[in-house]
Amino acid sequence: MTNCLLASTSTLHGGRYLDYLFNPLTDLYKATDEILFIPYARPGGISHEKYTQIAQHAFQNIGKSIVGIHTLKNPITAVQNAQGIFIGGGNSFVLVAELYRHHLIQFLGKVVSSGVPYLGTSAGSNIMGPCIKTTNDMPIVYPPSYDTLDIIPFNINPHYLDPDPNSTHKGETREIRIKEFHEFNSTPVVGLREGSWIRVLHKEIVLKGGGQSARIFEKEKEAYELPVESSLTFLK
Amino acid sequence: MTNCLLASTSTLHGGRYLDYLFNPLTDLYKATDEILFIPYARPGGISHEKYTQIAQHAFQNIGKSIVGIHTLKNPITAVQNAQGIFIGGGNSFVLVAELYRHHLIQFLGKVVSSGVPYLGTSAGSNIMGPCIKTTNDMPIVYPPSYDTLDIIPFNINPHYLDPDPNSTHKGETREIRIKEFHEFNSTPVVGLREGSWIRVLHKEIVLKGGGQSARIFEKEKEAYELPVESSLTFLK
């Protein structure tokens, strides 16, 4: 009964927070009035309160109210009673550490599997895969585990970036990093470019978005592209 | 008695492995014939053997022999008996996980503190700071801790990259990532550009290299630049 929208980014260059997702969000949350926002990833270290205000402002446009989980007494009960959930981006290590600290990992998984509509952006999308081992973030805190919700059977690499052919920089490209991941792990990885998202509805997983393909990495295979509207259900 | 050279990168664009460090390495290892190479970081997932061959080839140019730690029976004894040590770059998480697995963290610290000459590049430089929380690498394995050797009292961010003013990409810049680190930690961070290195001799720590300044990040301060030949000993 899963019903998720997992976006690469919250904001496109020149756009406002979530505005390119206006139509799919209206559809995702059509039966939801109030959405539980989990601001734990704290982009740029901003406070939970400030981050929640940004989400509230954006959701006014589709006529939904947002409640920050940090304002509620019991985060477990808050998740269990939610009509809809949104986890925004920021730092994946901070997000996962906080989810473990509040004992939320298992409850979130149950609630999302039961069909409560879920929106994730960036780090919030990452955690729907088996682990955060393909995050781009800096490990600024040490979480008790890298294991996440395993709602989809592959990992997402959000903000996927193609190598710059003119670069003289010797740091690893994103593709090299994901190939390194496959030296030690076998989970497939979807390189999700900005403007793209993944729609999970019941057992169907489909690539959506503004026209860019996604780059697919499977262990011991050459990386390849899949166009928008491709099913990703086969990736395991 | 510490005697370390900590480089941002092993290789400059258009150059060969370690060739821009020819002179400072000749000086670092002037009293050393045989250098213990620790290939655990496995760049791009290559084997320990192949990685060691790359190092052997480069060190022929300064007339030193290289022994890979993976060819020796007891890695702890190998470190304790080393005349010189080199840890190359790759993935910091893989490197740190392997150092812990072989119980090497404490022994390495003792040996380096006793004055055995040490070369680190990229991940191999990172681990001389208090922790790997400012690595750029993907967390492809889960190490038992992020704590490292604490030989220098600040963290290095190797391959430091300035923000691209023309970028439309919404992923975090390096500077934003390091600022996020300081929301949760107080250790200073040196953004070390490619071509730069840090020379640690006894208690003196000096920025060296091909002319580029380093970018210094301290908690609750604006980031600033320090030119080559600056002392970094004050950073704590």
Interface residues (C-beta under 8 A of the other chain):
Chain A: T9 S10 T11 L12 H13 G14 R42 P43 G44 G45 N91 F93 V94 I132 K133 T134 T135 N136 D137 M138 P139 I140 V141 Y142 S145 Y146 P158 H159 L161 T168 H169 K170 G171 E172 I176 R177 I178 K179 E180 F181 H182 E183 F184 N185 E194
Chain B: T9 S10 T11 L12 H13 G14 R42 P43 G44 G45 N91 F93 V94 I132 K133 T134 T135 N136 D137 M138 P139 I140 V141 Y142 S145 Y146 P158 H159 L161 T168 H169 K170 G171 E172 I176 R177 I178 K179 E180 F181 H182 E183 F184 N185 E194
